[in-house]
Structures are given as C-alpha cells and as structure tokens.
C-alpha cells in the first residue's frame, strides 16, 4: 500500500537534493518542542495544529521534518480515534517517507528512531487489517524522542 501522491513526490524530489545537515544542526524552534509534547501525550489533533502552523511558516526543506512528524501523528489519530484504516496507513506512509530524507538526528530529534517506530506501527496496522484496528497494541504507538532520552 504505497500510494502515489503528487505533492509528496515533489517534496521527496526536492529533499533528495537538499543539504539538510546545516538546517538540522540549527536549534529547534519552540513550536517543535510544544508539538513533540502534544504528540507524546497522544494529543495528535493538537500536534497537527501546532506543526501545521510551523510547517507552513517555515521556508526551506527543513519544513518537511515538521510535516513528516505531523503526518505520523495524523496517522495515529486516524488509527486510534477515527478507526480509519486507509487514512492511518497512508498518513503513516507519507510521514515515514518524508523522514527518510533526513539525517538520523535533526533539531535534536531522534528521527531514525521515529522512522523505525512508525514503520513498525504501520507494519502491524497492515497485518491487523481494517477489521483488527481494535487490537493495535498501545506499546507500538510511536513517540518522538530527543537525543539523549531513553
């Protein structure tokens, strides 16, 4: 279930040629910290609102880091709140694919771990199928970790 999406394809194309190392080394904006707190508290709708404002206001390709985290959170919202299998699978896929372009650590965020955890969550979602969403294990809900956290 790898859905072609023109906007995502254009973003991935730009990310493929972007130098993200310098942007990732810069301090994270305060809004990212707020969104991470919301994400980790399971407030996926709220993290979407916070990150969408940041994503839309940010120039350059670093904005897609925020979009990738946002998409994973939206995927979890679809899964846990709306019980929308298709929406969850697509949004998780989009978020993972955006984050694949970034270094393992960006703005202090353990992007590599988030990618792995979101990939595991999506694999379990696909395994369970539309009728098994209620059996999704809470421990598979991804969290956004900062470097140095356990």
OpenMM code with the backbone's topology and positions (N, CA, C; nanometers):
from openmm import Vec3, app, unit

residues = "UNK UNK UNK UNK UNK UNK UNK UNK UNK UNK UNK UNK UNK UNK UNK UNK UNK UNK UNK UNK UNK UNK UNK UNK UNK UNK UNK UNK UNK UNK UNK UNK UNK UNK UNK UNK UNK UNK UNK UNK UNK UNK UNK UNK UNK UNK UNK UNK UNK UNK UNK UNK UNK UNK UNK UNK UNK UNK UNK UNK UNK UNK UNK UNK UNK UNK UNK UNK UNK UNK UNK UNK UNK UNK UNK UNK UNK UNK UNK UNK UNK UNK UNK UNK UNK UNK UNK UNK UNK UNK UNK UNK UNK UNK UNK UNK UNK UNK UNK UNK UNK UNK UNK UNK UNK UNK UNK UNK UNK UNK UNK UNK UNK UNK UNK UNK UNK UNK UNK UNK UNK UNK UNK UNK UNK UNK UNK UNK UNK UNK UNK UNK UNK UNK UNK UNK UNK UNK UNK UNK UNK UNK UNK UNK UNK UNK UNK UNK UNK UNK".split()
positions = [
    Vec3(0.0839, -0.1173, 0.0000),
    Vec3(0.0000, 0.0000, 0.0000),
    Vec3(0.0888, 0.1241, 0.0000),
    Vec3(0.1533, 0.1506, -0.1093),
    Vec3(0.2396, 0.2666, -0.1268),
    Vec3(0.1722, 0.3564, -0.2281),
    Vec3(0.1054, 0.4602, -0.1796),
    Vec3(0.0194, 0.5423, -0.2631),
    Vec3(0.0996, 0.6566, -0.3246),
    Vec3(0.0840, 0.6776, -0.4559),
    Vec3(0.1481, 0.7896, -0.5241),
    Vec3(0.0696, 0.9165, -0.4926),
    Vec3(0.1389, 1.0189, -0.4555),
    Vec3(0.0767, 1.1458, -0.4226),
    Vec3(0.1657, 1.2555, -0.4813),
    Vec3(0.1128, 1.3371, -0.5735),
    Vec3(0.1974, 1.4353, -0.6432),
    Vec3(0.2720, 1.5318, -0.5499),
    Vec3(0.2050, 1.5839, -0.4498),
    Vec3(0.2693, 1.6783, -0.3581),
    Vec3(0.3830, 1.6106, -0.2819),
    Vec3(0.3583, 1.4881, -0.2364),
    Vec3(0.4614, 1.4127, -0.1665),
    Vec3(0.5787, 1.3844, -0.2598),
    Vec3(0.5488, 1.3460, -0.3820),
    Vec3(0.6550, 1.3168, -0.4792),
    Vec3(0.7434, 1.4387, -0.5040),
    Vec3(0.6819, 1.5561, -0.5158),
    Vec3(0.7607, 1.6786, -0.5367),
    Vec3(0.8476, 1.7096, -0.4148),
    Vec3(0.7919, 1.6931, -0.2966),
    Vec3(0.8693, 1.7180, -0.1745),
    Vec3(0.9872, 1.6215, -0.1654),
    Vec3(0.9632, 1.4947, -0.1950),
    Vec3(1.0705, 1.3953, -0.1880),
    Vec3(1.1788, 1.4248, -0.2906),
    Vec3(1.1388, 1.4729, -0.4061),
    Vec3(1.2364, 1.5088, -0.5099),
    Vec3(1.3252, 1.6233, -0.4612),
    Vec3(1.2656, 1.7259, -0.4029),
    Vec3(1.3440, 1.8392, -0.3508),
    Vec3(1.4321, 1.7947, -0.2342),
    Vec3(1.3793, 1.7098, -0.1481),
    Vec3(1.4568, 1.6623, -0.0340),
    Vec3(1.5774, 1.5802, -0.0783),
    Vec3(1.5625, 1.5114, -0.1916),
    Vec3(1.6718, 1.4289, -0.2426),
    Vec3(1.7945, 1.5087, -0.2813),
    Vec3(1.7768, 1.6373, -0.3093),
    Vec3(1.8900, 1.7213, -0.3494),
    Vec3(1.9252, 1.8260, -0.2442),
    Vec3(1.8529, 1.8286, -0.1345),
    Vec3(1.8741, 1.9298, -0.0307),
    Vec3(1.9891, 1.8909, 0.0608),
    Vec3(2.0601, 1.9907, 0.1107),
    Vec3(2.1626, 1.9698, 0.2126),
    Vec3(2.0976, 1.9999, 0.3469),
    Vec3(2.0574, 1.8952, 0.4155),
    Vec3(1.9826, 1.9105, 0.5383),
    Vec3(2.0702, 1.9147, 0.6632),
    Vec3(2.1992, 1.8854, 0.6487),
    Vec3(2.2873, 1.8761, 0.7645),
    Vec3(2.2941, 2.0095, 0.8385),
    Vec3(2.3126, 2.1189, 0.7668),
    Vec3(2.3234, 2.2507, 0.8303),
    Vec3(2.1913, 2.2877, 0.8966),
    Vec3(2.0815, 2.2699, 0.8267),
    Vec3(1.9498, 2.3034, 0.8820),
    Vec3(1.9197, 2.2186, 1.0055),
    Vec3(1.9576, 2.0918, 1.0031),
    Vec3(1.9307, 2.0023, 1.1161),
    Vec3(2.0145, 2.0394, 1.2385),
    Vec3(2.1290, 2.1012, 1.2164),
    Vec3(2.2169, 2.1388, 1.3272),
    Vec3(2.1694, 2.2660, 1.3975),
    Vec3(2.0821, 2.3409, 1.3352),
    Vec3(2.0310, 2.4636, 1.3954),
    Vec3(1.9394, 2.4298, 1.5127),
    Vec3(1.9255, 2.5232, 1.6065),
    Vec3(1.8338, 2.4989, 1.7193),
    Vec3(1.6901, 2.4809, 1.6698),
    Vec3(1.6189, 2.3956, 1.7378),
    Vec3(1.4788, 2.3706, 1.7010),
    Vec3(1.3930, 2.4885, 1.7433),
    Vec3(1.2939, 2.5225, 1.6632),
    Vec3(1.2005, 2.6271, 1.7055),
    Vec3(1.1178, 2.5806, 1.8253),
    Vec3(1.0752, 2.6748, 1.9079),
    Vec3(0.9985, 2.6419, 2.0287),
    Vec3(0.8719, 2.5636, 1.9958),
    Vec3(0.8111, 2.5944, 1.8827),
    Vec3(0.6873, 2.5263, 1.8450),
    Vec3(0.7087, 2.3767, 1.8266),
    Vec3(0.8283, 2.3373, 1.7847),
    Vec3(0.8563, 2.1945, 1.7681),
    Vec3(0.8516, 2.1250, 1.9033),
    Vec3(0.9085, 2.1874, 2.0058),
    Vec3(0.9028, 2.1300, 2.1405),
    Vec3(0.7600, 2.1137, 2.1890),
    Vec3(0.6774, 2.2137, 2.1627),
    Vec3(0.5368, 2.2072, 2.2015),
    Vec3(0.4677, 2.0914, 2.1294),
    Vec3(0.4923, 2.0796, 1.9994),
    Vec3(0.4302, 1.9739, 1.9195),
    Vec3(0.4756, 1.8354, 1.9650),
    Vec3(0.6036, 1.8210, 1.9998),
    Vec3(0.6548, 1.6925, 2.0485),
    Vec3(0.5844, 1.6545, 2.1782),
    Vec3(0.5674, 1.7510, 2.2673),
    Vec3(0.4950, 1.7240, 2.3922),
    Vec3(0.3527, 1.6769, 2.3614),
    Vec3(0.2849, 1.7452, 2.2705),
    Vec3(0.1481, 1.7071, 2.2332),
    Vec3(0.1454, 1.5677, 2.1707),
    Vec3(0.2379, 1.5408, 2.0807),
    Vec3(0.2462, 1.4105, 2.0144),
    Vec3(0.2616, 1.3000, 2.1189),
    Vec3(0.3582, 1.3186, 2.2090),
    Vec3(0.3887, 1.2150, 2.3078),
    Vec3(0.2784, 1.1986, 2.4119),
    Vec3(0.1939, 1.3012, 2.4268),
    Vec3(0.0793, 1.2928, 2.5171),
    Vec3(-0.0413, 1.2298, 2.4476),
    Vec3(-0.0244, 1.1913, 2.3199),
    Vec3(-0.1355, 1.1330, 2.2450),
    Vec3(-0.2348, 1.2369, 2.1961),
    Vec3(-0.1954, 1.3628, 2.2008),
    Vec3(-0.2807, 1.4726, 2.1539),
    Vec3(-0.2498, 1.4959, 2.0061),
    Vec3(-0.2889, 1.3992, 1.9253),
    Vec3(-0.2486, 1.4010, 1.7849),
    Vec3(-0.3159, 1.5108, 1.7043),
    Vec3(-0.4386, 1.5460, 1.7382),
    Vec3(-0.5040, 1.6564, 1.6678),
    Vec3(-0.4319, 1.7875, 1.7002),
    Vec3(-0.3990, 1.8064, 1.8278),
    Vec3(-0.3314, 1.9285, 1.8703),
    Vec3(-0.1924, 1.9399, 1.8082),
    Vec3(-0.1182, 1.8289, 1.8043),
    Vec3(0.0154, 1.8342, 1.7432),
    Vec3(0.0053, 1.8678, 1.5958),
    Vec3(-0.1009, 1.8226, 1.5318),
    Vec3(-0.1231, 1.8555, 1.3912),
    Vec3(-0.1381, 2.0065, 1.3753),
    Vec3(-0.2200, 2.0663, 1.4612),
    Vec3(-0.2430, 2.2116, 1.4522),
    Vec3(-0.1124, 2.2878, 1.4748),
    Vec3(-0.0362, 2.2488, 1.5764),
    Vec3(0.0900, 2.3163, 1.6090),
    Vec3(0.1900, 2.3021, 1.4952),
    Vec3(0.2080, 2.1797, 1.4464),
    Vec3(0.3075, 2.1567, 1.3414),
    Vec3(0.2650, 2.2129, 1.2066),
    Vec3(0.1361, 2.2159, 1.1800),
    Vec3(0.0931, 2.2726, 1.0516),
    Vec3(0.1278, 2.4207, 1.0442),
    Vec3(0.1077, 2.4930, 1.1529),
    Vec3(0.1437, 2.6350, 1.1544),
    Vec3(0.2947, 2.6519, 1.1340),
    Vec3(0.3737, 2.5700, 1.2023),
    Vec3(0.5191, 2.5771, 1.1888),
    Vec3(0.5622, 2.5384, 1.0476),
    Vec3(0.5076, 2.4300, 0.9972),
    Vec3(0.5422, 2.3799, 0.8639),
    Vec3(0.5120, 2.4862, 0.7577),
    Vec3(0.3948, 2.5444, 0.7639),
    Vec3(0.3555, 2.6431, 0.6631),
    Vec3(0.4362, 2.7722, 0.6727),
    Vec3(0.4834, 2.8063, 0.7928),
    Vec3(0.5563, 2.9318, 0.8132),
    Vec3(0.7065, 2.9190, 0.7883),
    Vec3(0.7546, 2.7971, 0.7699),
    Vec3(0.8989, 2.7738, 0.7597),
    Vec3(0.9427, 2.7641, 0.6134),
    Vec3(1.0395, 2.8479, 0.5747),
    Vec3(1.0955, 2.8341, 0.4394),
    Vec3(1.1992, 2.7213, 0.4373),
    Vec3(1.2297, 2.6738, 0.3206),
    Vec3(1.3330, 2.5714, 0.3067),
    Vec3(1.2811, 2.4314, 0.3330),
    Vec3(1.3645, 2.3358, 0.3030),
    Vec3(1.3222, 2.1956, 0.3078),
    Vec3(1.3125, 2.1393, 0.4491),
    Vec3(1.3686, 2.2092, 0.5490),
    Vec3(1.3563, 2.1623, 0.6876),
    Vec3(1.2098, 2.1537, 0.7279),
    Vec3(1.1270, 2.2297, 0.6589),
    Vec3(0.9834, 2.2285, 0.6894),
    Vec3(0.9246, 2.0879, 0.6768),
    Vec3(0.9848, 2.0048, 0.5931),
    Vec3(0.9328, 1.8697, 0.5733),
    Vec3(0.9624, 1.7767, 0.6912),
    Vec3(1.0569, 1.8154, 0.7779),
    Vec3(1.0741, 1.7423, 0.9041),
    Vec3(0.9467, 1.7561, 0.9859),
    Vec3(0.8973, 1.8781, 0.9963),
    Vec3(0.7753, 1.9048, 1.0723),
    Vec3(0.6558, 1.8354, 1.0084),
    Vec3(0.6527, 1.8381, 0.8761),
    Vec3(0.5431, 1.7719, 0.8048),
    Vec3(0.5470, 1.6210, 0.8266),
    Vec3(0.6663, 1.5625, 0.8264),
    Vec3(0.6785, 1.4178, 0.8468),
    Vec3(0.6289, 1.3756, 0.9842),
    Vec3(0.6692, 1.4499, 1.0869),
    Vec3(0.6213, 1.4198, 1.2221),
    Vec3(0.4702, 1.4381, 1.2273),
    Vec3(0.4220, 1.5475, 1.1693),
    Vec3(0.2784, 1.5766, 1.1641),
    Vec3(0.2018, 1.4603, 1.1020),
    Vec3(0.2506, 1.4099, 0.9879),
    Vec3(0.1814, 1.3020, 0.9166),
    Vec3(0.1746, 1.1748, 1.0004),
    Vec3(0.2812, 1.1444, 1.0722),
    Vec3(0.2797, 1.0256, 1.1586),
    Vec3(0.1756, 1.0438, 1.2687),
    Vec3(0.1721, 1.1627, 1.3265),
    Vec3(0.0708, 1.1902, 1.4283),
    Vec3(-0.0706, 1.1808, 1.3728),
    Vec3(-0.0912, 1.2323, 1.2534),
    Vec3(-0.2237, 1.2243, 1.1901),
    Vec3(-0.2588, 1.0780, 1.1630),
    Vec3(-0.1605, 1.0001, 1.1207),
    Vec3(-0.1845, 0.8570, 1.1005),
    Vec3(-0.2307, 0.7893, 1.2278),
    Vec3(-0.1683, 0.8256, 1.3390),
    Vec3(-0.2086, 0.7667, 1.4666),
    Vec3(-0.3479, 0.8153, 1.5078),
    Vec3(-0.3786, 0.9394, 1.4775),
    Vec3(-0.5133, 0.9915, 1.5052),
    Vec3(-0.6175, 0.9111, 1.4266),
    Vec3(-0.5882, 0.8884, 1.2986),
    Vec3(-0.6803, 0.8076, 1.2165),
    Vec3(-0.6971, 0.6673, 1.2743),
    Vec3(-0.5889, 0.6093, 1.3197),
    Vec3(-0.5934, 0.4741, 1.3739),
    Vec3(-0.6674, 0.4685, 1.5080),
    Vec3(-0.6265, 0.5522, 1.6005),
    Vec3(-0.6745, 0.5410, 1.7382),
    Vec3(-0.8077, 0.6097, 1.7633),
    Vec3(-0.8334, 0.7198, 1.6952),
    Vec3(-0.9561, 0.7957, 1.7218),
    Vec3(-1.0651, 0.7676, 1.6189),
    Vec3(-1.0266, 0.7694, 1.4917),
    Vec3(-1.1265, 0.7570, 1.3847),
    Vec3(-1.1486, 0.6138, 1.3390),
    Vec3(-1.0568, 0.5236, 1.3759),
    Vec3(-1.0614, 0.3844, 1.3283),
    Vec3(-1.0685, 0.3794, 1.1756),
    Vec3(-0.9852, 0.4632, 1.1148),
    Vec3(-0.9798, 0.4772, 0.9688),
    Vec3(-0.8521, 0.4085, 0.9193),
    Vec3(-0.8661, 0.2846, 0.8759),
    Vec3(-0.7516, 0.2052, 0.8333),
    Vec3(-0.6760, 0.2711, 0.7185),
    Vec3(-0.7483, 0.3076, 0.6132),
    Vec3(-0.6838, 0.3657, 0.4946),
    Vec3(-0.6114, 0.4959, 0.5303),
    Vec3(-0.6796, 0.5855, 0.6017),
    Vec3(-0.6178, 0.7119, 0.6403),
    Vec3(-0.4929, 0.6908, 0.7238),
    Vec3(-0.4989, 0.5970, 0.8177),
    Vec3(-0.3839, 0.5682, 0.9027),
    Vec3(-0.2673, 0.5147, 0.8205),
    Vec3(-0.2940, 0.4200, 0.7335),
    Vec3(-0.1872, 0.3594, 0.6532),
    Vec3(-0.1216, 0.4620, 0.5606),
    Vec3(-0.2025, 0.5455, 0.4968),
    Vec3(-0.1494, 0.6444, 0.4019),
    Vec3(-0.0689, 0.7511, 0.4748),
    Vec3(-0.1227, 0.8054, 0.5825),
    Vec3(-0.0520, 0.9130, 0.6539),
    Vec3(0.0768, 0.8623, 0.7173),
    Vec3(0.0750, 0.7436, 0.7747),
    Vec3(0.1989, 0.6865, 0.8284),
    Vec3(0.3021, 0.6694, 0.7173),
    Vec3(0.2592, 0.6192, 0.6031),
    Vec3(0.3489, 0.6017, 0.4893),
    Vec3(0.4102, 0.7350, 0.4472),
    Vec3(0.3278, 0.8376, 0.4339),
    Vec3(0.3777, 0.9687, 0.3912),
    Vec3(0.4776, 1.0244, 0.4926),
    Vec3(0.4449, 1.0133, 0.6204),
    Vec3(0.5352, 1.0638, 0.7230),
    Vec3(0.6688, 0.9917, 0.7232),
    Vec3(0.6645, 0.8610, 0.7148),
    Vec3(0.7874, 0.7812, 0.7114),
    Vec3(0.8715, 0.8193, 0.5906),
    Vec3(0.8077, 0.8297, 0.4753),
    Vec3(0.8814, 0.8625, 0.3523),
    Vec3(0.9455, 1.0006, 0.3594),
    Vec3(0.8774, 1.0976, 0.4174),
    Vec3(0.9377, 1.2303, 0.4347),
    Vec3(1.0573, 1.2230, 0.5289),
    Vec3(1.0439, 1.1523, 0.6383),
    Vec3(1.1522, 1.1453, 0.7372),
    Vec3(1.2729, 1.0667, 0.6867),
    Vec3(1.2529, 0.9805, 0.5881),
    Vec3(1.3655, 0.9037, 0.5327),
    Vec3(1.4711, 0.9938, 0.4699),
    Vec3(1.4325, 1.1137, 0.4312),
    Vec3(1.5271, 1.2053, 0.3673),
    Vec3(1.6182, 1.2747, 0.4687),
    Vec3(1.5831, 1.2672, 0.5964),
    Vec3(1.6557, 1.3425, 0.6982),
    Vec3(1.7620, 1.2583, 0.7659),
    Vec3(1.8665, 1.3254, 0.8163),
    Vec3(1.9665, 1.2537, 0.8965),
    Vec3(1.8999, 1.1888, 1.0178),
    Vec3(1.9679, 1.0949, 1.0789),
    Vec3(1.9130, 1.0222, 1.1937),
    Vec3(1.8819, 1.1146, 1.3103),
    Vec3(1.9529, 1.2269, 1.3175),
    Vec3(1.9271, 1.3264, 1.4216),
    Vec3(1.9101, 1.4609, 1.3531),
    Vec3(1.8011, 1.5292, 1.3848),
    Vec3(1.7744, 1.6599, 1.3252),
    Vec3(1.7031, 1.7468, 1.4288),
    Vec3(1.7542, 1.8647, 1.4542),
    Vec3(1.6985, 1.9548, 1.5563),
    Vec3(1.6927, 1.8864, 1.6928),
    Vec3(1.7827, 1.7908, 1.7171),
    Vec3(1.7832, 1.7187, 1.8432),
    Vec3(1.6840, 1.6043, 1.8502),
    Vec3(1.6045, 1.5876, 1.7446),
    Vec3(1.5044, 1.4809, 1.7392),
    Vec3(1.5707, 1.3535, 1.6879),
    Vec3(1.5434, 1.2423, 1.7535),
    Vec3(1.5927, 1.1119, 1.7083),
    Vec3(1.5030, 1.0653, 1.5937),
    Vec3(1.5290, 1.1197, 1.4760),
    Vec3(1.4482, 1.0918, 1.3573),
    Vec3(1.4583, 0.9446, 1.3190),
    Vec3(1.5770, 0.8878, 1.3324),
    Vec3(1.5947, 0.7466, 1.2993),
    Vec3(1.5047, 0.6568, 1.3820),
    Vec3(1.4960, 0.6846, 1.5102),
    Vec3(1.4099, 0.6046, 1.5986),
    Vec3(1.2626, 0.6239, 1.5637),
    Vec3(1.2225, 0.7474, 1.5364),
    Vec3(1.0838, 0.7729, 1.4988),
    Vec3(1.0484, 0.6994, 1.3697),
    Vec3(1.1387, 0.7008, 1.2731),
    Vec3(1.1151, 0.6263, 1.1471),
    Vec3(1.0957, 0.4786, 1.1755),
    Vec3(1.1847, 0.4216, 1.2558),
    Vec3(1.1755, 0.2773, 1.2880),
    Vec3(1.0452, 0.2460, 1.3608),
    Vec3(1.0114, 0.3277, 1.4604),
    Vec3(0.8909, 0.3021, 1.5385),
    Vec3(0.7641, 0.3191, 1.4536),
    Vec3(0.7626, 0.4208, 1.3688),
    Vec3(0.6460, 0.4426, 1.2818),
    Vec3(0.6344, 0.3308, 1.1789),
    Vec3(0.7479, 0.2825, 1.1299),
    Vec3(0.7471, 0.1720, 1.0339),
    Vec3(0.6923, 0.0451, 1.0995),
    Vec3(0.7324, 0.0193, 1.2230),
    Vec3(0.6812, -0.0976, 1.2962),
    Vec3(0.5308, -0.0837, 1.3216),
    Vec3(0.4871, 0.0366, 1.3569),
    Vec3(0.3439, 0.0596, 1.3809),
    Vec3(0.2648, 0.0377, 1.2523),
    Vec3(0.3167, 0.0869, 1.1415),
    Vec3(0.2464, 0.0712, 1.0134),
    Vec3(0.2421, -0.0751, 0.9712),
    Vec3(0.3519, -0.1466, 0.9921),
    Vec3(0.3548, -0.2894, 0.9578),
    Vec3(0.2499, -0.3658, 1.0383),
    Vec3(0.2375, -0.3333, 1.1660),
    Vec3(0.1372, -0.4001, 1.2495),
    Vec3(-0.0038, -0.3628, 1.2044),
    Vec3(-0.0244, -0.2365, 1.1708),
    Vec3(-0.1537, -0.1911, 1.1193),
    Vec3(-0.1928, -0.2724, 0.9960),
    Vec3(-0.1003, -0.2868, 0.9007),
    Vec3(-0.1286, -0.3610, 0.7780),
    Vec3(-0.1547, -0.5085, 0.8091),
    Vec3(-0.0825, -0.5626, 0.9064),
    Vec3(-0.1022, -0.7021, 0.9473),
    Vec3(-0.2424, -0.7229, 1.0057),
    Vec3(-0.2868, -0.6281, 1.0876),
    Vec3(-0.4184, -0.6388, 1.1517),
    Vec3(-0.5326, -0.6190, 1.0521),
    Vec3(-0.5118, -0.5337, 0.9531),
    Vec3(-0.6161, -0.5061, 0.8547),
    Vec3(-0.7276, -0.4203, 0.9125),
    Vec3(-0.8208, -0.3789, 0.8259),
    Vec3(-0.9278, -0.2878, 0.8674),
    Vec3(-1.0137, -0.3403, 0.9825),
    Vec3(-1.0320, -0.4694, 0.9912),
    Vec3(-1.1193, -0.5238, 1.0958),
    Vec3(-1.0461, -0.5459, 1.2279),
    Vec3(-0.9140, -0.5291, 1.2296),
    Vec3(-0.8383, -0.5570, 1.3508),
    Vec3(-0.7841, -0.4354, 1.4228),
    Vec3(-0.8307, -0.3167, 1.3869),
    Vec3(-0.7741, -0.1955, 1.4452),
    Vec3(-0.7841, -0.1916, 1.5970),
    Vec3(-0.8867, -0.2494, 1.6536),
    Vec3(-0.9045, -0.2510, 1.7968),
    Vec3(-0.7990, -0.3336, 1.8697),
    Vec3(-0.7258, -0.4163, 1.7963),
    Vec3(-0.6215, -0.4999, 1.8574),
    Vec3(-0.4826, -0.4368, 1.8470),
    Vec3(-0.4739, -0.3150, 1.7962),
    Vec3(-0.3442, -0.2477, 1.7854),
    Vec3(-0.2895, -0.2236, 1.9257),
    Vec3(-0.1675, -0.2665, 1.9488),
    Vec3(-0.1066, -0.2610, 2.0812),
    Vec3(-0.0581, -0.1197, 2.1134),
    Vec3(-0.0935, -0.0709, 2.2304),
    Vec3(-0.0575, 0.0644, 2.2729),
    Vec3(0.0937, 0.0857, 2.2737),
    Vec3(0.1694, -0.0188, 2.3046),
    Vec3(0.3151, -0.0021, 2.3098),
    Vec3(0.3769, 0.0231, 2.1717),
    Vec3(0.3010, 0.0031, 2.0659),
    Vec3(0.3509, 0.0302, 1.9308),
    Vec3(0.3240, 0.1735, 1.8855),
    Vec3(0.2553, 0.2515, 1.9673),
    Vec3(0.2308, 0.3914, 1.9314),
    Vec3(0.3653, 0.4641, 1.9353),
    Vec3(0.4084, 0.5211, 1.8232),
    Vec3(0.5381, 0.5888, 1.8216),
    Vec3(0.5400, 0.7100, 1.9147),
    Vec3(0.6580, 0.7400, 1.9618),
    Vec3(0.6833, 0.8620, 2.0391),
    Vec3(0.7983, 0.9360, 1.9714),
    Vec3(0.8028, 1.0646, 1.9907),
    Vec3(0.9134, 1.1446, 1.9380),
    Vec3(1.0144, 1.1612, 2.0518),
    Vec3(1.1343, 1.1086, 2.0306),
    Vec3(1.2391, 1.1146, 2.1319),
    Vec3(1.3415, 1.2179, 2.0929),
    Vec3(1.3927, 1.2871, 2.1926),
    Vec3(1.5038, 1.3777, 2.1713),
    Vec3(1.6323, 1.3018, 2.2012),
    Vec3(1.7396, 1.3410, 2.1383),
    Vec3(1.8677, 1.2732, 2.1575),
    Vec3(1.9045, 1.2790, 2.3054),
    Vec3(1.9450, 1.1660, 2.3570),
    Vec3(1.9821, 1.1559, 2.4980),
    Vec3(1.8700, 1.1046, 2.5854),
    Vec3(1.7461, 1.1003, 2.5338),
    Vec3(1.6348, 1.0431, 2.6093),
    Vec3(1.6393, 0.8917, 2.5963),
    Vec3(1.5784, 0.8247, 2.6920),
    Vec3(1.5681, 0.6782, 2.6827),
    Vec3(1.4292, 0.6389, 2.6425),
] * unit.nanometer
topology = app.Topology()
chain = topology.addChain("A")
for resn in residues:
    res = topology.addResidue(resn, chain)
    for name in ("N", "CA", "C"):
        topology.addAtom(name, app.Element.getBySymbol(name[0]), res)
